[in-house]
Amino acid sequence: MEDIRVPNAWLQQIGFKLGNPFSTREASREPEPELLQYFVQHPGFDDVMGDALHPTSAFLVAERGCGKTTTRRAIEWNCYASRPNGLILPVPYLEFSAPLQHADDNGKVTTDHHIEMILKEAIPLLLERVAKNPKSIESFSLGFRKKLAEYLARYTDLNTDVGLDKWLHKIGYHSKKLNSDALRSKKILRGDVFIRFLIELLELAPEQLSKKSTSADDDLGHFVLLAELAGFRAVYILIDRVDEREPMSSNPHSAANLFASLVTNLYLMELEKTAFKFFLTPAIMDVIMEQPGFRADRLMIRHINWSADELRQLLDRRVEVFTKGSLPSLDVVCEPDLEGSLVAKLASLAKGSPRNMMRLAEWLLYWHHTRTSASNKLLISKKDLENSVESFHNEARIVQSVVEETLLTIRIDESHYVWRGSKKLKQLPALQRKLLEYLIEQRGKVCSYSSLRYAVYNESSTNRLTDNGRIDQLIKRIRKVVEVDPSHPQYLVKVSEKGYVLE
């Protein structure tokens, strides 16, 4: 995308003391203090947030760019701020490459693998909170210390020097010159209550690791008890950014399959003092609703739909925060023909998307800066708005064309590697490559079984049923390479009993 940054000196001149309020449109990259100040609480937020005394699993549904990650971060902040009704331990579950390695042929991952990844995130978070509140250590009896030591060894890398050093640095102990060597020598910071506790856990860990493990469901339940000892009334597992990862980003069936074992496990969804919070697109939610065993009647589902008024409020609040209160809105820095109506126009053009709103506003500042650099007129003009709208629409068309290219183009290069859009896949065996090359040549046309047999084997059928089966087996193997989700093919599509077409 085009670089549309504007100089900080110019931003300061027009009142934006904290920089460009529109240059970061992904909530995961925004600084937390400012994000929480201009967070607009949409209808349904309280329902999804719930409270520490009555944790409820929930699904927050919104299109990309409509506030899922912003909401997740606001929930995390509320959890640590003991709002409402007590301290909650939020455990973000945002990375899915490891569980996908254990997926079956349909892309489904067992509950055990999900819980393993969740506990891998949760144990270090819990220990970090104990380090900040060492008084809670008194609540851990020897039995619970052994259980925590077992989890430390089973689910984390804190019992390795590299993992321990990395974690100690993360929680701030590097400033005390504490590392794994010093910790294991027991000669430093023996007066630190938490360090003594950590040394004890590391000593207990090898013995506990040799014990017979319990089920993943029980492990999660026991972890919730450990969190309660550390002062938390509940544990929230926050599952977000599903639509930002392949294969889920381009295929909602892949996302639904990935989490099928969790969303249909009513025992986990209603586990005492625990809540799973899913942040999903409507397309993914629609497929999840079709999963056998999914109990929509027992789980909370809320949708985010931004009105024009809410988008105006969102934009105004950003401006107010980044100008430290000196500007309440862009509406007050416009030429007379836009004064009082600019933000409403932007909100209408954004079509319900906060991300669209931010991009339009960023283009507006860019064109405003370009013009004022030459004329020194600091009021936003109608021409600035027209230029920003044109640039926004041009950019949207470019993005769409890139998406279509990435999703739809299958090709084989000179080295016989298969590509899906811009992603390099792998080489195919000779017969599979012949079949795919022929389908690429005939892209968009239905290829009969007889034509496919001739292309691959250079022979006609003598036993139609057997030979058709050979083609079906080759297609099945090719799908495992080219399809995002082989169980729901988008590229190699069978057309009744006639044959196949490459879309």
RAGI-V470781 format. One record per backbone hydrogen bond with DSSP energy under -1.0 kcal/mol. NH is the residue of the N-H (numbers start at 0). CO is the residue of the C=O. E is the energy in kcal/mol with one decimal. If there is no record, write none. Layout:
# RAGI-V470781
NH,CO,E  NH,CO,E
This chain:
# RAGI-V470781
10,6,-1.9  11,7,-2.8  12,8,-1.7  13,9,-1.7  14,11,-1.0  15,10,-2.6  16,14,-1.6  17,321,-2.0  18,15,-1.3  28,25,-2.0  29,26,-1.1  34,30,-2.4  35,31,-2.5  36,32,-1.2  37,33,-2.1  44,41,-2.0  47,43,-2.1  48,44,-3.0  49,45,-2.6  51,83,-2.0  57,275,-2.4  58,299,-2.4  59,277,-3.4  60,301,-3.0  61,279,-2.3  65,62,-1.6  70,66,-2.1  71,67,-2.3  72,68,-2.4  73,69,-2.0  74,70,-2.4  75,71,-2.2  76,72,-2.1  77,73,-2.2  78,74,-2.4  79,75,-2.1  80,76,-1.6  81,78,-1.2  82,77,-2.9  85,81,-1.4  87,78,-1.9  88,233,-2.5  90,235,-3.3  92,237,-3.4  99,95,-1.9  101,98,-1.6  102,99,-1.3  103,107,-2.1  106,103,-2.2  113,109,-1.6  114,110,-2.9  115,111,-2.2  116,112,-1.8  117,113,-2.5  118,114,-2.9  119,115,-1.7  120,116,-1.3  121,117,-2.3  122,118,-2.5  124,120,-1.1  125,121,-2.6  126,122,-2.4  127,123,-2.2  128,124,-1.9  129,125,-2.1  130,126,-2.3  131,127,-1.3  132,128,-1.2  135,132,-2.2  136,133,-1.7  137,134,-1.3  138,135,-1.7  139,136,-1.7  144,140,-2.3  145,141,-2.3  146,142,-1.8  147,143,-2.6  148,144,-2.5  149,145,-2.4  150,146,-2.2  151,147,-2.5  152,148,-2.1  153,149,-2.8  154,150,-2.8  155,151,-1.1  159,156,-1.6  163,159,-2.6  164,160,-2.7  165,161,-2.2  166,162,-2.0  167,163,-2.8  168,164,-2.1  169,165,-1.8  170,166,-2.1  172,167,-2.2  175,172,-1.3  176,173,-1.9  177,172,-1.6  182,178,-2.5  183,179,-2.6  184,180,-1.5  191,188,-1.9  195,191,-2.2  196,192,-1.9  197,193,-2.7  198,194,-2.6  199,195,-2.0  200,196,-2.1  201,197,-2.4  202,198,-1.8  203,199,-2.0  204,200,-1.9  207,203,-2.0  208,204,-2.4  210,207,-1.3  218,214,-2.4  219,215,-2.3  220,216,-2.1  221,217,-2.9  222,218,-2.1  223,219,-1.9  224,220,-1.3  225,221,-2.0  226,222,-2.6  227,223,-1.9  228,224,-1.9  229,225,-1.4  230,227,-1.5  231,226,-2.4  232,86,-3.1  234,272,-1.8  235,88,-2.4  236,274,-2.8  237,90,-2.0  238,276,-3.0  239,92,-1.2  243,240,-1.2  244,241,-1.2  248,244,-2.5  254,250,-1.1  255,251,-2.4  256,252,-2.6  257,253,-2.3  258,254,-1.7  262,258,-2.7  263,259,-1.6  264,261,-1.6  265,263,-1.2  268,264,-2.4  269,265,-1.5  270,267,-1.6  273,270,-1.6  274,234,-2.0  276,236,-3.2  277,57,-2.7  278,238,-2.4  279,59,-2.5  284,280,-2.4  285,281,-2.6  286,282,-1.3  287,283,-2.2  288,284,-2.4  290,287,-1.9  293,290,-2.1  297,294,-1.5  299,56,-1.4  301,58,-3.0  303,60,-2.7  310,306,-2.1  311,307,-2.3  312,308,-2.1  313,309,-2.2  314,310,-2.4  315,311,-2.6  316,312,-2.3  317,313,-1.7  318,314,-2.2  319,315,-2.5  320,316,-2.3  321,317,-2.8  322,318,-1.5  323,320,-1.3  324,319,-3.2  325,322,-1.6  331,328,-1.1  332,329,-1.7  334,379,-2.9  337,334,-2.4  338,334,-1.5  340,337,-2.6  341,337,-1.3  344,340,-1.9  345,341,-2.3  346,342,-2.6  347,343,-2.0  348,344,-2.2  349,345,-1.7  352,349,-1.1  354,64,-2.1  356,352,-2.1  357,353,-2.4  358,354,-2.2  359,355,-2.6  360,356,-2.1  361,357,-2.2  362,358,-2.4  363,359,-2.1  364,360,-2.2  365,361,-2.0  366,362,-2.7  367,363,-2.4  368,364,-2.7  369,365,-2.4  370,366,-2.1  371,367,-2.7  372,368,-2.2  373,370,-1.0  374,370,-2.2  375,371,-2.7  379,332,-3.0  384,380,-1.6  385,381,-2.4  386,382,-2.6  387,383,-2.1  388,384,-2.3  389,385,-2.2  390,386,-2.5  391,387,-2.4  392,388,-2.3  393,389,-2.3  394,390,-2.4  395,391,-2.2  396,392,-1.9  397,393,-1.9  398,394,-2.6  399,395,-2.2  400,396,-2.0  401,397,-2.0  402,398,-2.4  403,399,-2.5  404,400,-2.1  405,401,-2.5  406,402,-2.2  407,403,-2.3  408,404,-1.6  410,418,-2.0  412,416,-2.5  415,412,-2.0  417,425,-2.3  418,410,-2.9  419,422,-2.6  420,408,-3.3  422,419,-2.1  424,417,-3.2  432,428,-2.7  433,429,-2.5  434,430,-2.1  435,431,-2.5  436,432,-2.9  437,433,-2.0  438,434,-2.1  439,435,-2.5  440,436,-2.1  441,437,-1.7  442,439,-1.5  443,501,-2.0  444,441,-2.8  446,499,-3.4  448,497,-1.4  451,447,-2.1  452,448,-2.8  453,449,-2.1  454,450,-2.1  455,451,-2.0  456,452,-3.2  457,453,-1.4  466,462,-2.8  467,463,-2.6  468,464,-1.6  469,465,-1.5  470,466,-1.7  471,467,-2.4  472,468,-2.2  473,469,-1.8  474,470,-2.6  475,471,-2.3  476,472,-1.8  477,473,-2.5  478,474,-2.7  479,475,-1.1  480,477,-1.6  481,477,-2.5  482,478,-2.1  487,484,-2.2  492,490,-1.1  492,500,-2.5  494,498,-2.6  497,494,-2.1  498,494,-1.0  499,446,-1.9  500,492,-2.4  502,490,-2.6
